[in-house]
């Protein structure tokens, strides 16, 4: 149960970081 919650939070964090990275790259163009 705890592991699944950590995996969910980790996935959300990874998705958020990836989104911010893509936005930063697009703004540099």
Secondary structure, 3 states (H helix, E strand, C coil): CHHHHHHHHHHHHHHHHHHHHHHHHHHHC
